Amino acid sequence: MNKLKTRKIWNSKRPAVILMLVGACFMGYGISRGELAVVFTKAINICMECVGIG
């Protein structure tokens, strides 16, 4: 019975772990392409507009 519960828990966490790994891979790919600076620039512009400075 205890083995069955352990198996069910692992099976329910597996999709979440796989999606987190895929997300990390996409983030790494974006950083390697130099998209990090673009995203930060857009985030700064949006924040400045919300505050009313930009």
N, CA, C and O atoms as a GROMACS GRO file, in nm:
protein
  216
    1MET      N    1   0.083  -0.120   0.000
    1MET     CA    2   0.000   0.000   0.000
    1MET      C    3   0.087   0.126   0.000
    1MET      O    4   0.059   0.221  -0.073
    2ASN      N    5   0.191   0.126   0.082
    2ASN     CA    6   0.278   0.242   0.091
    2ASN      C    7   0.353   0.266  -0.041
    2ASN      O    8   0.376   0.380  -0.080
    3LYS      N    9   0.390   0.157  -0.108
    3LYS     CA   10   0.460   0.167  -0.237
    3LYS      C   11   0.368   0.230  -0.342
    3LYS      O   12   0.414   0.307  -0.426
    4LEU      N   13   0.242   0.197  -0.336
    4LEU     CA   14   0.145   0.252  -0.431
    4LEU      C   15   0.130   0.402  -0.414
    4LEU      O   16   0.123   0.476  -0.512
    5LYS      N   17   0.126   0.450  -0.289
    5LYS     CA   18   0.115   0.594  -0.264
    5LYS      C   19   0.239   0.667  -0.317
    5LYS      O   20   0.227   0.774  -0.376
    6THR      N   21   0.356   0.608  -0.296
    6THR     CA   22   0.479   0.670  -0.343
    6THR      C   23   0.478   0.679  -0.495
    6THR      O   24   0.519   0.781  -0.551
    7ARG      N   25   0.431   0.577  -0.560
    7ARG     CA   26   0.427   0.577  -0.706
    7ARG      C   27   0.329   0.683  -0.757
    7ARG      O   28   0.359   0.750  -0.856
    8LYS      N   29   0.215   0.698  -0.693
    8LYS     CA   30   0.116   0.797  -0.736
    8LYS      C   31   0.171   0.939  -0.719
    8LYS      O   32   0.149   1.025  -0.805
    9ILE      N   33   0.242   0.963  -0.610
    9ILE     CA   34   0.298   1.096  -0.587
    9ILE      C   35   0.402   1.128  -0.694
    9ILE      O   36   0.403   1.238  -0.748
   10TRP      N   37   0.489   1.033  -0.725
   10TRP     CA   38   0.592   1.057  -0.826
   10TRP      C   39   0.528   1.080  -0.962
   10TRP      O   40   0.571   1.168  -1.036
   11ASN      N   41   0.426   1.005  -0.995
   11ASN     CA   42   0.360   1.023  -1.124
   11ASN      C   43   0.290   1.157  -1.133
   11ASN      O   44   0.280   1.214  -1.242
   12SER      N   45   0.242   1.211  -1.023
   12SER     CA   46   0.174   1.340  -1.028
   12SER      C   47   0.274   1.454  -1.037
   12SER      O   48   0.239   1.562  -1.086
   13LYS      N   49   0.396   1.435  -0.990
   13LYS     CA   50   0.498   1.540  -0.995
   13LYS      C   51   0.577   1.539  -1.126
   13LYS      O   52   0.640   1.639  -1.161
   14ARG      N   53   0.574   1.430  -1.197
   14ARG     CA   54   0.655   1.416  -1.317
   14ARG      C   55   0.624   1.523  -1.422
   14ARG      O   56   0.718   1.583  -1.475
   15PRO      N   57   0.498   1.550  -1.454
   15PRO     CA   58   0.472   1.655  -1.555
   15PRO      C   59   0.523   1.792  -1.512
   15PRO      O   60   0.572   1.869  -1.595
   16ALA      N   61   0.512   1.824  -1.385
   16ALA     CA   62   0.560   1.953  -1.337
   16ALA      C   63   0.711   1.964  -1.350
   16ALA      O   64   0.763   2.068  -1.390
   17VAL      N   65   0.781   1.858  -1.318
   17VAL     CA   66   0.927   1.858  -1.329
   17VAL      C   67   0.968   1.872  -1.475
   17VAL      O   68   1.061   1.946  -1.506
   18ILE      N   69   0.902   1.800  -1.562
   18ILE     CA   70   0.934   1.807  -1.705
   18ILE      C   71   0.910   1.948  -1.758
   18ILE      O   72   0.992   2.000  -1.834
   19LEU      N   73   0.799   2.010  -1.721
   19LEU     CA   74   0.770   2.145  -1.767
   19LEU      C   75   0.870   2.247  -1.712
   19LEU      O   76   0.906   2.342  -1.782
   20MET      N   77   0.914   2.228  -1.588
   20MET     CA   78   1.014   2.319  -1.533
   20MET      C   79   1.147   2.306  -1.608
   20MET      O   80   1.213   2.406  -1.633
   21LEU      N   81   1.185   2.184  -1.644
   21LEU     CA   82   1.308   2.165  -1.720
   21LEU      C   83   1.298   2.225  -1.860
   21LEU      O   84   1.394   2.286  -1.908
   22VAL      N   85   1.183   2.209  -1.924
   22VAL     CA   86   1.164   2.268  -2.056
   22VAL      C   87   1.170   2.421  -2.047
   22VAL      O   88   1.230   2.487  -2.132
   23GLY      N   89   1.107   2.476  -1.944
   23GLY     CA   90   1.111   2.622  -1.924
   23GLY      C   91   1.253   2.672  -1.901
   23GLY      O   92   1.292   2.776  -1.954
   24ALA      N   93   1.330   2.598  -1.823
   24ALA     CA   94   1.469   2.637  -1.797
   24ALA      C   95   1.552   2.630  -1.926
   24ALA      O   96   1.639   2.714  -1.948
   25CYS      N   97   1.524   2.531  -2.009
   25CYS     CA   98   1.595   2.521  -2.137
   25CYS      C   99   1.562   2.640  -2.227
   25CYS      O  100   1.651   2.696  -2.290
   26PHE      N  101   1.435   2.678  -2.233
   26PHE     CA  102   1.396   2.794  -2.314
   26PHE      C  103   1.457   2.923  -2.259
   26PHE      O  104   1.498   3.010  -2.336
   27MET      N  105   1.464   2.935  -2.127
   27MET     CA  106   1.526   3.054  -2.068
   27MET      C  107   1.675   3.059  -2.104
   27MET      O  108   1.727   3.165  -2.138
   28GLY      N  109   1.742   2.947  -2.096
   28GLY     CA  110   1.883   2.940  -2.133
   28GLY      C  111   1.905   2.975  -2.279
   28GLY      O  112   2.001   3.043  -2.314
   29TYR      N  113   1.816   2.927  -2.365
   29TYR     CA  114   1.825   2.957  -2.508
   29TYR      C  115   1.807   3.106  -2.534
   29TYR      O  116   1.880   3.165  -2.614
   30GLY      N  117   1.711   3.168  -2.466
   30GLY     CA  118   1.688   3.311  -2.482
   30GLY      C  119   1.806   3.393  -2.432
   30GLY      O  120   1.843   3.493  -2.494
   31ILE      N  121   1.864   3.352  -2.321
   31ILE     CA  122   1.980   3.424  -2.268
   31ILE      C  123   2.098   3.411  -2.363
   31ILE      O  124   2.172   3.507  -2.384
   32SER      N  125   2.116   3.294  -2.421
   32SER     CA  126   2.227   3.274  -2.514
   32SER      C  127   2.210   3.356  -2.641
   32SER      O  128   2.310   3.389  -2.706
   33ARG      N  129   2.088   3.390  -2.678
   33ARG     CA  130   2.062   3.473  -2.796
   33ARG      C  131   2.073   3.622  -2.766
   33ARG      O  132   2.065   3.703  -2.859
   34GLY      N  133   2.090   3.659  -2.640
   34GLY     CA  134   2.102   3.799  -2.605
   34GLY      C  135   1.969   3.867  -2.580
   34GLY      O  136   1.961   3.990  -2.584
   35GLU      N  137   1.866   3.791  -2.556
   35GLU     CA  138   1.733   3.847  -2.535
   35GLU      C  139   1.715   3.906  -2.395
   35GLU      O  140   1.617   3.976  -2.370
   36LEU      N  141   1.807   3.878  -2.305
   36LEU     CA  142   1.795   3.925  -2.168
   36LEU      C  143   1.794   4.077  -2.163
   36LEU      O  144   1.714   4.136  -2.090
   37ALA      N  145   1.881   4.141  -2.238
   37ALA     CA  146   1.887   4.288  -2.240
   37ALA      C  147   1.759   4.347  -2.298
   37ALA      O  148   1.712   4.450  -2.250
   38VAL      N  149   1.703   4.283  -2.398
   38VAL     CA  150   1.579   4.332  -2.461
   38VAL      C  151   1.464   4.325  -2.360
   38VAL      O  152   1.385   4.419  -2.348
   39VAL      N  153   1.454   4.215  -2.289
   39VAL     CA  154   1.346   4.198  -2.192
   39VAL      C  155   1.359   4.298  -2.079
   39VAL      O  156   1.260   4.357  -2.037
   40PHE      N  157   1.481   4.320  -2.029
   40PHE     CA  158   1.500   4.416  -1.922
   40PHE      C  159   1.468   4.557  -1.968
   40PHE      O  160   1.410   4.635  -1.893
   41THR      N  161   1.504   4.592  -2.091
   41THR     CA  162   1.474   4.725  -2.144
   41THR      C  163   1.323   4.746  -2.153
   41THR      O  164   1.273   4.852  -2.115
   42LYS      N  165   1.252   4.646  -2.202
   42LYS     CA  166   1.106   4.658  -2.211
   42LYS      C  167   1.043   4.667  -2.072
   42LYS      O  168   0.948   4.743  -2.052
   43ALA      N  169   1.094   4.591  -1.977
   43ALA     CA  170   1.040   4.594  -1.841
   43ALA      C  171   1.062   4.730  -1.778
   43ALA      O  172   0.974   4.782  -1.710
   44ILE      N  173   1.179   4.789  -1.799
   44ILE     CA  174   1.207   4.921  -1.744
   44ILE      C  175   1.115   5.026  -1.806
   44ILE      O  176   1.064   5.113  -1.736
   45ASN      N  177   1.094   5.017  -1.937
   45ASN     CA  178   1.006   5.113  -2.004
   45ASN      C  179   0.862   5.103  -1.953
   45ASN      O  180   0.796   5.204  -1.931
   46ILE      N  181   0.815   4.982  -1.934
   46ILE     CA  182   0.678   4.963  -1.884
   46ILE      C  183   0.665   5.019  -1.742
   46ILE      O  184   0.567   5.086  -1.710
   47CYS      N  185   0.765   4.992  -1.657
   47CYS     CA  186   0.760   5.042  -1.520
   47CYS      C  187   0.763   5.196  -1.516
   47CYS      O  188   0.692   5.259  -1.438
   48MET      N  189   0.846   5.253  -1.602
   48MET     CA  190   0.855   5.399  -1.605
   48MET      C  191   0.724   5.461  -1.651
   48MET      O  192   0.684   5.566  -1.600
   49GLU      N  193   0.655   5.397  -1.745
   49GLU     CA  194   0.526   5.448  -1.793
   49GLU      C  195   0.420   5.437  -1.685
   49GLU      O  196   0.336   5.525  -1.671
   50CYS      N  197   0.424   5.328  -1.607
   50CYS     CA  198   0.324   5.311  -1.501
   50CYS      C  199   0.341   5.416  -1.392
   50CYS      O  200   0.242   5.465  -1.337
   51VAL      N  201   0.465   5.448  -1.360
   51VAL     CA  202   0.493   5.547  -1.256
   51VAL      C  203   0.465   5.687  -1.309
   51VAL      O  204   0.432   5.777  -1.232
   52GLY      N  205   0.479   5.705  -1.439
   52GLY     CA  206   0.454   5.835  -1.500
   52GLY      C  207   0.580   5.914  -1.529
   52GLY      O  208   0.573   6.033  -1.559
   53ILE      N  209   0.694   5.849  -1.521
   53ILE     CA  210   0.821   5.918  -1.546
   53ILE      C  211   0.855   5.917  -1.695
   53ILE      O  212   0.904   6.016  -1.748
   54GLY      N  213   0.829   5.804  -1.761
   54GLY     CA  214   0.875   5.788  -1.899
   54GLY      C  215   0.776   5.822  -1.999
   54GLY      O  216   0.804   5.812  -2.119
   0.00000   0.00000   0.00000
